[in-house]
Amino acid sequence: MNRIALSDPEFATVASLLHDAAGLSFDDSRRDSLGFCIAERMSATQVSEVSTYLAMLTGPDGGRERQALLDEVTIPETHFFRNPPQIRALRKYVMPELLRQAADSKRLRVWSAGCSTGEEAYTIAILIRELLPPSVDWDIKVIASDVSTRALTAGRLAHYGERAFVMTDPLDLGRWFVMDTTTGSWVVRDEVRELVEFRHHNLVTDPPPFDEDEVDLILCRNVTIYFDRETTRRLMKRLHSRLRDGGYLFLGHAETLWQISDDFTLVPLGDAFVYRRLDETEEKTGDERRWVLPDRRTENEPRPTRADRRRGDADRRGRPAGPVEIPKLPRLVTPAMPVTPPPAPVPVAPTRDPLDAVRSAIAEGRYDEAADVAAEVVAATPLWAQAHYLQGVALTNLGRDADALVVLRKTVYLDPEHGFAHFLLGGALERMGEPIAAARSYRAAANTLGRRKLDGVAPELGGRSVSELAALCMQFASRAETDFRPAGGIA
């Protein structure tokens, strides 16, 4: 049995049940993949009719089967050290900062929310162990929570196959894992495992596993892409309530709090963007594109005021330390007097668009040059979405998907309506093994392109028309979701 063709009422019943149970959002584009999951469960329960299965699922004794269906639609797809830019940010900035801040209390709290089979939580534990060996007496707790009992069982077992290590450095593999010669799997070392506690937890319906203002770092990556906007908004309120002031929140590649929550500040850390909970002295702007820098103060330095931060010109990477404010100049008042007409203006040659050279290089296939010139423009004007986008075009054509992913994410942060950037972002995500996130980007591209004039073209994307790209986006989204099913993942 491969797949069940669900009728409209059947699909609506199951989709509503999954939404109520775990906040999962299923639109019509996921009908086929949901039918696949239903077929798997019908085979496992030896039920031949959909109506019989739905009666079992929705009946008073259906709790166990509802959990089994949740396990089926949340089949994990993850690995260790996932999202290298974020891992670098954690290693270089976040972990050292959190441990420095906790030097007196010697207490650290981390929540891997939606932990899947545990690779993320163990990765965090490894990063902690790099800085704090077991001989150091600290109170450390990494809680790994998930709605899938199947995933939690795998996480507690801590045995992993080769696929889980596609982004793991061989030195890390040898240092933190032991080969089980009987099974051929790699086992997480005890000094790492002892930091992680797995808990069954529903992010939508269960109370968070921490007290208010207790958590230093929350990772909730590739979770909200399965939720609708309102569910995501409620979840962010919950996560915010558990983070301490200045605590960090990490989301996935394609996830954003734009128009979702203004309780967090967007922070650029190297090639990654992460969120930090606003403290009581910081105002809410509702605009996540207000970039700030991570706190680099020593323990004895006073915390700078918001005005102090605004006066900073830029950080060492060329990004503004806050929103650029244009001072209001006083109106000049002069006595009335005859006005002499100004001389005729001297004709001035039009200023050349600094991106013209980038466009020309792309058109002629000189992608290395295009990427270099675009990088110079980005350094000079870091808030110009189109500069980031054209840099992403060049990097994509060079096959540098990881680098393209970074700049394309910056593009859609700065301009959420940039359909072409969403399109390229979807391609980069798909090639990097993130099919569901890719489908999300493709659909975002289709939606934004659908609001443009359909007779337009994108020269840098092979001269494709807007209407053609919009159609391709829907086709690619379906392909990504279909290709994902054999490997696992939320339907």
C-alpha positions as CSV (number, residue, x, y, z in Angstrom):
1,M,0.0,0.0,0.0
2,N,1.7,3.2,-1.2
3,R,-0.7,6.0,-0.8
4,I,-4.3,6.7,0.0
5,A,-6.3,9.1,-2.1
6,L,-8.0,11.1,0.6
7,S,-11.4,12.8,-0.2
8,D,-11.9,16.4,0.8
9,P,-13.8,15.6,4.0
10,E,-11.2,12.9,5.0
11,F,-8.3,15.2,4.3
12,A,-10.0,18.0,6.3
13,T,-10.6,15.7,9.3
14,V,-7.0,14.4,9.5
15,A,-5.5,17.9,8.9
16,S,-7.7,19.4,11.6
17,L,-6.8,16.6,14.0
18,L,-3.0,17.1,13.4
19,H,-3.3,20.9,13.7
20,D,-5.2,20.6,17.0
21,A,-2.8,17.9,18.4
22,A,0.5,19.5,17.5
23,G,-0.1,22.7,15.6
24,L,1.0,21.1,12.3
25,S,-0.4,22.9,9.2
26,F,-1.4,20.8,6.1
27,D,-2.6,22.6,3.0
28,D,-3.8,20.9,-0.1
29,S,-0.2,20.7,-1.5
30,R,0.5,18.1,1.2
31,R,-2.5,16.0,0.6
32,D,-0.6,13.2,-1.2
33,S,2.2,13.0,1.3
34,L,-0.4,12.8,4.1
35,G,-2.1,10.1,2.2
36,F,1.2,8.2,2.2
37,C,1.4,8.4,6.0
38,I,-2.2,7.3,6.4
39,A,-1.5,4.3,4.1
40,E,1.5,3.3,6.3
41,R,-0.6,3.5,9.4
42,M,-3.5,1.6,7.9
43,S,-1.1,-1.2,6.9
44,A,0.4,-1.3,10.4
45,T,-3.0,-1.5,12.0
46,Q,-4.4,-3.9,9.4
47,V,-7.2,-1.6,8.5
48,S,-8.5,-1.6,4.9
49,E,-11.0,1.2,4.8
50,V,-10.2,4.9,5.4
51,S,-13.5,5.4,7.2
52,T,-12.6,2.7,9.7
53,Y,-9.1,4.1,10.3
54,L,-10.6,7.6,10.9
55,A,-13.0,6.2,13.4
56,M,-10.1,4.6,15.2
57,L,-8.1,7.8,15.0
58,T,-10.8,10.1,16.3
59,G,-12.4,7.8,18.8
60,P,-12.1,8.1,22.6
61,D,-9.4,5.3,22.6
62,G,-7.5,6.8,19.7
63,G,-4.7,8.4,21.7
64,R,-2.1,5.8,20.9
65,E,-2.9,5.8,17.2
66,R,-2.8,9.6,17.1
67,Q,0.7,9.5,18.5
68,A,1.7,6.8,16.0
69,L,0.4,9.1,13.2
70,L,2.3,12.0,14.6
71,D,5.4,9.8,14.6
72,E,4.8,9.0,11.0
73,V,4.3,12.6,9.8
74,T,7.3,13.9,11.8
75,I,9.9,11.4,10.5
76,P,13.2,13.2,11.2
77,E,15.8,14.4,8.7
78,T,18.7,15.9,10.4
79,H,22.4,15.5,11.2
80,F,25.2,16.6,13.4
81,F,26.7,20.1,13.1
82,R,23.8,21.1,10.8
83,N,23.9,24.6,9.3
84,P,27.6,25.4,9.4
85,P,27.2,29.2,9.6
86,Q,25.2,28.8,12.8
87,I,27.6,26.2,14.2
88,R,30.5,28.7,13.6
89,A,28.4,31.4,15.4
90,L,27.8,29.1,18.3
91,R,31.5,28.1,18.6
92,K,33.0,31.6,18.1
93,Y,30.5,33.9,19.7
94,V,27.5,32.5,21.6
95,M,29.0,29.7,23.7
96,P,32.0,31.7,24.9
97,E,29.7,34.6,25.7
98,L,27.1,32.5,27.6
99,L,29.8,30.8,29.7
100,R,31.5,34.1,30.4
101,Q,28.2,35.5,31.6
102,A,27.6,32.4,33.8
103,A,31.1,32.4,35.3
104,D,29.7,33.2,38.8
105,S,26.7,31.0,38.9
106,K,28.3,28.1,36.9
107,R,24.8,27.4,35.6
108,L,23.8,26.9,31.9
109,R,20.4,26.0,30.4
110,V,19.8,25.1,26.8
111,W,16.6,23.9,25.1
112,S,16.6,22.0,21.9
113,A,12.9,22.4,21.0
114,G,11.8,19.9,18.3
115,C,15.0,18.0,18.8
116,S,14.1,15.1,16.4
117,T,16.5,12.2,17.0
118,G,19.0,14.2,19.1
119,E,21.7,15.2,16.7
120,E,21.2,18.9,17.4
121,A,21.1,18.5,21.2
122,Y,24.3,16.4,21.2
123,T,26.0,18.9,18.9
124,I,25.3,21.6,21.5
125,A,26.6,19.3,24.2
126,I,29.8,18.8,22.2
127,L,30.3,22.5,21.8
128,I,29.9,22.9,25.6
129,R,32.4,20.1,26.2
130,E,34.9,21.8,23.9
131,L,35.0,24.6,26.5
132,L,34.0,22.8,29.7
133,P,35.5,19.3,30.3
134,P,33.7,16.9,32.7
135,S,36.2,17.8,35.4
136,V,34.8,21.3,35.6
137,D,32.0,21.6,38.2
138,W,29.1,23.3,36.4
139,D,25.4,22.8,36.6
140,I,24.6,22.2,32.9
141,K,21.3,21.0,31.5
142,V,20.4,20.5,27.8
143,I,16.8,19.5,27.4
144,A,15.9,17.9,24.1
145,S,12.2,17.8,23.5
146,D,10.1,16.4,20.7
147,V,6.5,15.4,20.0
148,S,7.7,12.1,18.3
149,T,8.2,9.2,20.7
150,R,10.0,7.3,17.9
151,A,12.5,10.1,17.5
152,L,13.1,10.4,21.3
153,T,13.8,6.7,21.5
154,A,16.4,7.0,18.8
155,G,17.9,10.0,20.6
156,R,18.2,8.3,23.9
157,L,19.9,5.3,22.2
158,A,22.5,7.7,20.7
159,H,23.5,5.3,17.9
160,Y,23.9,6.9,14.5
161,G,24.7,5.8,11.0
162,E,27.0,7.5,8.4
163,R,24.2,9.7,7.1
164,A,24.1,11.7,10.4
165,F,27.7,12.8,9.9
166,V,27.6,14.4,6.4
167,M,28.7,17.7,8.0
168,T,30.9,16.4,10.8
169,D,34.7,17.0,10.7
170,P,36.6,13.7,11.0
171,L,38.4,15.0,14.0
172,D,35.1,15.7,15.8
173,L,33.9,12.2,14.8
174,G,36.9,10.6,16.3
175,R,36.9,12.7,19.5
176,W,33.2,12.6,20.4
177,F,32.0,9.3,19.1
178,V,32.9,5.6,19.4
179,M,32.3,3.0,16.8
180,D,30.0,0.1,17.8
181,T,31.6,-2.8,15.8
182,T,28.6,-5.0,16.2
183,T,26.2,-2.7,14.5
184,G,28.5,-0.4,12.5
185,S,27.0,2.7,14.1
186,W,28.7,5.5,15.9
187,V,27.8,6.0,19.6
188,V,27.9,9.4,21.4
189,R,30.5,9.4,24.2
190,D,29.2,9.4,27.8
191,E,30.8,12.7,28.6
192,V,28.5,14.3,26.0
193,R,25.4,12.1,26.6
194,E,25.3,13.0,30.3
195,L,24.5,16.7,29.5
196,V,21.4,15.9,27.5
197,E,18.0,14.9,28.9
198,F,15.2,13.8,26.4
199,R,11.6,14.7,27.1
200,H,8.4,14.1,25.3
201,H,6.9,17.5,24.8
202,N,4.3,19.1,22.5
203,L,5.4,22.7,21.7
204,V,1.8,23.8,21.1
205,T,-0.1,22.2,24.0
206,D,2.4,21.3,26.8
207,P,3.9,23.8,29.3
208,P,7.5,24.5,28.5
209,P,10.0,22.4,30.4
210,F,11.7,25.4,32.0
211,D,10.7,28.1,34.3
212,E,10.3,31.7,33.1
213,D,13.4,33.7,32.3
214,E,15.6,30.6,32.9
215,V,17.0,29.5,29.5
216,D,20.2,30.9,28.0
217,L,19.8,29.4,24.6
218,I,16.9,27.9,22.6
219,L,17.2,26.1,19.3
220,C,14.0,25.7,17.5
221,R,15.2,25.0,14.0
222,N,13.1,23.8,11.1
223,V,10.0,23.6,13.3
224,T,7.9,26.7,12.5
225,I,8.0,25.9,8.8
226,Y,5.3,23.3,9.6
227,F,3.1,25.8,11.6
228,D,0.7,28.5,10.4
229,R,1.4,32.1,11.3
230,E,-0.8,32.2,14.4
231,T,0.6,29.0,15.8
232,T,4.1,30.3,15.3
233,R,3.2,33.6,16.9
234,R,1.9,31.8,20.0
235,L,5.0,29.5,20.1
236,M,7.3,32.5,20.0
237,K,5.5,34.0,23.0
238,R,6.2,30.8,24.9
239,L,9.8,30.7,23.9
240,H,10.3,34.3,24.8
241,S,8.9,33.8,28.2
242,R,11.5,31.1,28.9
243,L,14.5,32.9,27.6
244,R,16.3,35.2,30.0
245,D,17.1,38.8,29.0
246,G,19.8,38.7,26.3
247,G,19.3,34.9,25.7
248,Y,19.6,33.6,22.2
249,L,17.1,32.0,19.9
250,F,18.2,30.0,16.8
251,L,15.8,29.3,14.0
252,G,16.3,27.3,10.8
253,H,17.5,28.4,7.3
254,A,14.2,29.5,6.0
255,E,12.5,30.7,9.2
256,T,12.0,34.3,10.2
257,L,10.2,36.3,12.8
258,W,9.3,39.1,10.4
259,Q,5.8,40.2,11.2
260,I,5.6,37.4,13.8
261,S,7.2,38.8,16.9
262,D,8.9,42.0,17.9
263,D,10.2,40.6,21.2
264,F,13.6,39.7,19.7
265,T,16.5,41.5,18.1
266,L,18.1,40.1,14.9
267,V,21.8,39.7,15.4
268,P,24.4,39.0,12.7
269,L,27.1,36.7,13.9
270,G,29.6,36.0,11.1
271,D,27.6,34.5,8.2
272,A,24.6,33.6,10.4
273,F,21.6,35.5,11.6
274,V,20.2,34.7,15.1
275,Y,17.8,36.2,17.5
276,R,18.3,37.6,20.9
277,R,15.7,38.4,23.5
278,L,15.3,42.1,24.1
279,D,16.1,43.2,27.6
280,E,14.0,45.6,29.6
281,T,16.0,48.6,28.4
282,E,15.4,48.0,24.7
283,E,12.4,49.2,22.8
284,K,10.3,47.1,20.5
285,T,10.3,48.2,16.9
286,G,8.4,45.5,15.1
287,D,11.2,45.4,12.5
288,E,13.6,42.5,12.7
289,R,15.9,44.1,10.2
290,R,17.3,46.3,12.9
291,W,20.7,44.7,13.2
292,V,22.6,44.8,16.5
293,L,25.9,43.4,17.5
294,P,26.5,40.8,20.2
295,D,27.6,42.1,23.5
296,R,31.5,42.1,23.6
297,R,31.8,43.9,27.0
298,T,34.1,42.6,29.7
299,E,32.6,41.9,33.1
300,N,33.6,45.2,34.5
301,E,32.3,47.4,31.7
302,P,28.9,49.0,32.1
303,R,26.1,48.0,29.7
304,P,25.9,50.6,26.9
305,T,22.6,52.4,26.6
306,R,20.5,52.2,23.5
307,A,21.6,55.7,22.6
308,D,25.2,54.6,23.0
309,R,24.7,51.8,20.6
310,R,23.0,54.1,18.0
311,R,26.0,56.4,18.1
312,G,28.3,53.5,17.0
313,D,29.1,53.9,13.3
314,A,29.6,50.3,12.3
315,D,31.0,47.0,13.5
316,R,34.2,45.6,12.2
317,R,32.4,43.7,9.5
318,G,30.9,46.9,8.0
319,R,27.3,46.4,9.3
320,P,25.6,49.2,11.1
321,A,25.3,48.8,14.9
322,G,21.7,49.9,14.8
323,P,19.2,51.8,12.6
324,V,20.7,54.7,10.9
325,E,19.1,57.9,12.1
326,I,19.1,61.1,10.0
327,P,19.2,64.1,12.4
328,K,16.5,66.7,11.9
329,L,18.2,70.0,11.1
330,P,16.8,73.2,12.6
331,R,14.9,75.4,10.1
332,L,17.0,78.4,9.1
333,V,15.1,81.7,9.6
334,T,16.5,84.8,7.8
335,P,15.0,88.3,7.2
336,A,13.0,88.8,4.1
337,M,15.1,90.1,1.3
338,P,15.1,90.0,-2.5
339,V,15.9,86.6,-3.9
340,T,18.3,86.4,-6.7
341,P,17.5,83.5,-9.0
342,P,20.1,80.8,-8.8
343,P,22.3,80.2,-11.9
344,A,21.2,77.5,-14.3
345,P,22.4,74.1,-13.1
346,V,25.4,72.7,-14.8
347,P,24.5,69.4,-16.5
348,V,25.9,66.5,-14.6
349,A,26.4,63.0,-16.0
350,P,24.0,60.5,-14.5
351,T,25.5,58.5,-11.7
352,R,26.2,54.9,-12.7
353,D,24.4,52.2,-10.8
354,P,27.2,50.4,-8.9
355,L,25.5,47.1,-9.7
356,D,25.7,47.6,-13.4
357,A,29.2,46.0,-13.4
358,V,27.8,43.0,-11.5
359,R,24.9,42.6,-14.0
360,S,27.3,42.8,-17.0
361,A,29.7,40.2,-15.5
362,I,26.7,37.8,-14.8
363,A,25.4,38.3,-18.4
364,E,28.8,37.5,-19.8
365,G,29.4,34.5,-17.5
366,R,32.2,36.0,-15.5
367,Y,30.7,34.8,-12.2
368,D,33.9,35.1,-10.1
369,E,34.2,38.7,-11.0
370,A,30.5,39.3,-10.4
371,A,30.8,37.8,-7.0
372,D,33.8,39.9,-6.1
373,V,32.3,43.2,-7.3
374,A,29.0,42.4,-5.6
375,A,30.8,41.7,-2.3
376,E,32.4,45.2,-2.5
377,V,29.0,46.8,-3.1
378,V,27.6,44.8,-0.2
379,A,30.4,45.9,2.1
380,A,29.7,49.6,1.2
381,T,25.9,49.3,1.4
382,P,25.0,46.3,3.6
383,L,21.3,47.1,3.7
384,W,20.8,47.0,-0.1
385,A,18.8,43.8,-0.8
386,Q,19.5,43.9,-4.5
387,A,23.3,43.8,-3.9
388,H,23.0,40.7,-1.8
389,Y,20.7,39.1,-4.4
390,L,23.1,39.6,-7.3
391,Q,25.9,38.3,-5.2
392,G,23.7,35.2,-4.6
393,V,23.1,34.9,-8.3
394,A,26.9,34.8,-9.0
395,L,27.6,32.4,-6.1
396,T,24.8,30.1,-7.3
397,N,26.3,29.9,-10.8
398,L,29.7,29.1,-9.3
399,G,28.2,26.2,-7.4
400,R,28.9,27.7,-4.0
401,D,25.5,26.9,-2.5
402,A,26.5,27.3,1.1
403,D,27.8,30.8,0.5
404,A,24.8,31.6,-1.8
405,L,22.5,30.5,1.0
406,V,23.9,33.0,3.4
407,V,23.5,36.0,1.1
408,L,20.1,35.0,-0.3
409,R,18.8,34.7,3.3
410,K,20.1,38.2,3.9
411,T,18.2,39.3,0.8
412,V,14.9,38.0,1.9
413,Y,15.4,39.4,5.4
414,L,15.9,42.8,3.9
415,D,13.2,42.4,1.2
416,P,10.6,39.7,2.0
417,E,8.9,40.4,-1.3
418,H,12.0,39.6,-3.4
419,G,10.5,36.6,-5.3
420,F,13.6,35.9,-7.4
421,A,15.7,35.6,-4.2
422,H,13.2,33.2,-2.7
423,F,13.4,31.2,-5.9
424,L,17.2,30.9,-5.8
425,L,17.1,30.3,-2.0
426,G,14.8,27.3,-2.6
427,G,17.2,25.9,-5.1
428,A,20.2,26.2,-2.7
429,L,18.2,24.6,0.1
430,E,17.1,21.7,-2.0
431,R,20.7,21.0,-3.2
432,M,21.9,21.1,0.4
433,G,19.5,18.5,1.5
434,E,16.7,20.7,3.0
435,P,13.7,19.7,0.8
436,I,11.0,20.9,3.1
437,A,12.6,24.3,3.7
438,A,13.2,24.4,-0.1
439,A,9.5,23.9,-0.8
440,R,8.7,26.6,1.6
441,S,11.0,29.0,-0.2
442,Y,9.6,28.0,-3.6
443,R,6.1,28.7,-2.4
444,A,7.1,32.0,-1.0
445,A,8.6,32.8,-4.4
446,A,5.4,31.8,-6.2
447,N,3.3,34.0,-3.9
448,T,5.5,37.1,-4.2
449,L,6.0,36.7,-8.0
450,G,2.3,36.4,-8.3
451,R,1.9,39.9,-7.1
452,R,4.2,41.3,-9.8
453,K,3.5,42.1,-13.4
454,L,3.5,38.8,-15.1
455,D,5.0,40.2,-18.3
456,G,8.3,41.0,-16.6
457,V,11.5,39.0,-17.0
458,A,14.6,38.2,-14.9
459,P,17.7,38.6,-17.2
460,E,20.0,37.2,-14.5
461,L,17.9,34.1,-14.3
462,G,18.2,33.1,-17.9
463,G,15.7,35.7,-19.1
464,R,12.8,33.7,-17.7
465,S,9.5,35.5,-17.5
466,V,7.8,36.1,-14.1
467,S,4.9,33.9,-15.0
468,E,7.2,31.1,-16.0
469,L,9.2,31.4,-12.8
470,A,6.0,31.4,-10.7
471,A,4.9,28.2,-12.4
472,L,8.3,26.6,-11.9
473,C,8.2,27.5,-8.3
474,M,5.0,25.5,-7.7
475,Q,6.4,22.6,-9.7
476,F,9.7,22.6,-7.8
477,A,7.9,22.8,-4.4
478,S,5.9,19.7,-5.2
479,R,9.0,17.9,-6.4
480,A,10.9,18.8,-3.2
481,E,8.1,17.5,-1.0
482,T,7.7,14.3,-3.1
483,D,11.4,13.6,-3.2
484,F,11.5,14.1,0.6
485,R,9.1,11.3,1.6
486,P,11.4,8.3,1.1
487,A,14.1,10.0,3.3
488,G,11.7,11.1,6.0
489,G,10.3,14.4,7.3
490,I,7.1,16.0,8.1
491,A,4.6,15.3,5.4
